[in-house]
């Protein structure tokens, strides 16, 4: 069965992050991608120039339209923008029985804020609805109201603190740590699992969080257990980053190569 995966997120016209990256990652990992757009942005590889949040009534109608007609096997949630959109999405997800992966998109790679600071508390109310949240270290610190983790021990403490807020599992991404490895930590009620990968020297890392969470949602929607789904998604992302320099997109932080495997097969 090809799983139907819904992404709820903002649009990135440069194609590296947001809805566009989600659709690529879902497709590359074997899913059928659907999308509900929460925001339109003007951005490129160098930064975000403008953000226009979608009307909550339209977001609600998009979700209702899909639920009336299409089986949804998993959901990935990305950029939500403000408290009103968070509340709308939470309300419209009520009653859906499928895995939910929440990537708490709060600040763009260039430092532009994508979630209003006043909405962080509202986002807490959505965390218990998630089967898995996938924050990076700055996002985890933002959610917890503390300093950013700079060590494995601090990562572990913050991952457990996030799980206590309500999500069934936390994948805390350690790419912001120093060193030649890029460690992530999966924490559930039963286990801790460290996932390591060599740090790849490239500036083309735009949309890595969107890509990872979408790949994860796809594997969960296909019925793969969480630990294995996480390992598959991380391996996919690592390969997409390793192949990113084949692309020539923009002069800033370029995208990863979502379809690297397909191009390799054509050779």
C-alpha positions in Angstrom: 0.0 0.0 0.0 1.2 3.5 -0.9 0.6 5.6 2.2 -1.3 8.9 1.9 0.7 11.5 3.8 -0.6 15.0 4.7 1.7 17.9 5.3 0.4 21.0 7.0 3.0 23.8 6.6 4.0 27.0 4.9 5.1 27.5 1.3 8.7 28.1 0.3 8.9 29.4 -3.3 12.6 28.5 -3.5 11.6 24.8 -3.1 14.1 24.0 -0.4 11.9 23.9 2.6 8.2 24.0 3.7 5.5 22.4 1.6 7.7 22.0 -1.4 10.4 20.1 0.5 7.8 18.0 2.3 6.2 16.9 -1.0 9.6 15.9 -2.4 10.6 14.0 0.7 7.2 12.2 1.0 7.4 11.2 -2.7 11.0 10.1 -2.6 10.3 7.9 0.4 7.3 6.1 -1.3 4.3 8.1 -0.1 1.5 10.0 -1.8 1.8 13.6 -0.7 -1.1 15.9 0.1 -0.8 19.4 1.5 -2.6 22.1 3.5 -0.9 25.4 3.2 -0.8 27.6 6.4 1.4 30.5 5.1 2.8 32.0 1.9 6.3 33.3 2.2 8.7 35.3 0.0 12.1 33.6 0.6 15.2 32.3 -1.1 18.4 30.7 -0.1 19.6 33.9 1.6 16.6 34.6 3.8 12.9 35.3 4.3 11.6 38.6 2.9 7.9 38.4 3.7 5.3 36.1 5.4 1.6 36.1 4.9 -0.4 33.8 7.1 -3.4 32.1 5.6 -6.9 32.7 6.8 -7.9 30.2 9.5 -11.3 29.5 7.8 -9.5 28.5 4.6 -7.1 26.2 6.6 -10.0 24.6 8.3 -11.8 24.1 5.0 -8.8 22.6 3.4 -8.6 20.0 6.2 -12.3 19.3 6.2 -12.2 18.8 2.4 -9.5 16.2 2.7 -11.0 14.4 5.6 -14.3 14.0 3.8 -12.7 12.2 0.8 -9.2 10.8 1.4 -7.7 8.3 3.7 -4.9 9.9 5.7 -2.3 7.5 6.9 0.1 10.0 8.6 0.4 13.8 9.1 3.4 16.0 9.2 2.9 19.5 10.8 5.4 22.2 10.1 5.1 26.0 10.1 1.9 27.2 11.8 2.7 30.9 12.3 0.5 32.0 15.1 -1.8 30.9 17.9 -5.0 31.1 15.9 -3.6 28.7 13.2 -2.3 26.3 15.9 -5.8 26.2 17.5 -7.5 25.7 14.2 -5.2 22.8 13.2 -5.5 21.1 16.7 -9.3 21.3 16.5 -9.5 19.9 12.9 -7.3 17.0 13.8 -9.6 15.8 16.5 -10.8 12.3 15.8 -8.1 11.4 13.2 -6.5 8.1 14.0 -3.0 8.2 12.4 0.5 9.1 13.4 1.3 12.8 13.7 4.8 14.2 13.4 5.2 17.7 14.6 8.3 19.7 13.4 8.1 22.9 15.5 9.2 25.4 12.9 10.0 28.5 14.8 13.0 30.3 13.3 14.3 30.0 9.7 18.0 29.0 9.1 18.8 32.7 8.4 17.4 33.7 11.8 14.0 35.0 10.6 11.2 34.1 13.1 8.4 32.0 11.6 6.4 31.5 14.7 5.2 34.5 16.7 6.8 34.5 20.2 3.4 34.8 21.7 2.3 31.6 20.0 4.9 29.3 21.8 2.5 28.7 24.6 -0.2 27.8 22.2 2.1 25.3 20.5 2.5 23.5 23.9 -1.2 22.7 23.6 -0.6 20.8 20.4 2.3 18.7 21.6 0.2 16.1 23.4 -1.5 15.5 20.0 1.8 14.5 18.4 3.2 11.0 18.3 6.6 12.5 17.6 8.1 16.0 17.7 11.3 16.8 15.9 12.9 20.0 17.3 16.4 21.1 16.7 18.4 22.5 19.7 17.3 26.2 19.3 13.7 25.1 18.9 13.9 22.9 22.0 15.3 25.7 24.0 12.6 28.0 22.8 9.9 25.5 23.8 11.4 25.0 27.2 12.3 28.6 27.9 16.0 27.6 28.6 19.5 27.9 27.2 20.3 25.9 24.1 21.9 22.5 24.8 25.7 22.3 24.2 26.4 18.7 25.3 24.9 15.2 25.1 23.8 15.3 28.7 22.0 18.6 28.2 20.4 17.1 25.0 19.2 14.1 27.0 17.7 16.3 29.8 15.9 18.6 27.3 14.5 15.6 25.3 13.0 14.1 28.4 11.7 17.5 29.5 9.9 17.9 26.2 8.4 14.5 26.4 6.9 15.4 29.7 4.9 18.2 28.0 2.9 15.5 26.2 4.2 14.1 22.9 4.6 10.3 22.9 8.2 10.6 21.6 10.8 13.2 21.0 13.5 13.2 18.3 15.9 16.0 19.4 18.2 16.9 16.6 21.8 17.7 17.5 23.1 19.2 14.3 23.9 22.5 16.1 26.4 20.8 18.4 30.1 21.2 17.6 32.1 18.2 16.3 32.5 16.0 13.3 29.3 14.0 14.1 25.6 15.1 13.8 23.9 13.2 16.7 20.1 12.9 17.2 18.4 11.5 20.2 15.1 9.6 20.1 13.3 9.4 23.5 10.2 7.4 24.1 8.6 6.0 27.3 10.6 2.8 26.8 14.0 3.8 25.4 16.7 6.3 24.4 18.2 5.8 21.0 21.2 7.8 19.8 21.5 8.1 16.0 24.8 9.4 14.7 25.9 10.4 11.3 29.1 12.1 10.0 28.8 15.9 9.7 28.9 16.7 6.0 30.8 19.8 4.9 28.3 21.7 2.8 26.3 25.0 3.0 23.3 23.3 1.3 21.2 22.4 4.3 18.1 24.5 3.8 15.0 22.5 4.7 16.7 19.6 6.5 14.2 19.7 9.3 11.2 19.7 6.9 12.8 16.9 4.9 13.5 14.7 7.9 10.1 15.0 9.5 8.3 14.4 6.2 10.3 11.3 5.5 9.6 10.1 9.1 5.9 10.6 8.7 6.0 8.7 5.4 7.6 5.6 7.0 5.2 5.8 10.0 2.3 6.0 7.6 3.6 2.9 5.9 3.4 1.0 9.3 7.1 1.0 10.0 7.9 1.0 13.8 9.2 4.3 15.2 12.8 3.4 15.8 13.2 1.9 12.4 11.3 4.8 10.7 13.7 7.2 12.4 16.7 5.4 11.2 15.4 5.2 7.7 14.5 8.9 7.6 17.9 9.9 9.0 19.8 7.8 6.5 17.7 9.3 3.7 18.4 12.8 4.9 22.1 12.2 5.3 22.3 10.9 1.7 20.3 13.9 0.4 22.7 16.3 2.2 25.8 14.4 0.8 24.4 14.8 -2.7 23.3 18.5 -2.2 26.3 20.0 -3.9 25.2 18.5 -7.2 22.5 21.2 -7.2 23.1 24.8 -8.1 20.3 26.7 -6.4 20.9 30.2 -5.1 23.9 31.8 -3.4 23.0 31.2 0.2 22.0 28.0 2.1 20.8 25.8 -0.8 18.5 22.8 -0.6 19.3 19.2 -0.1 19.0 16.8 -3.1 15.7 15.1 -2.3 15.7 12.9 -5.4 19.4 11.9 -5.4 18.6 8.2 -5.5 16.4 8.4 -8.6 19.1 10.3 -10.5 21.7 7.7 -9.4 19.6 4.9 -10.8 19.4 6.6 -14.2 23.2 6.6 -14.6 
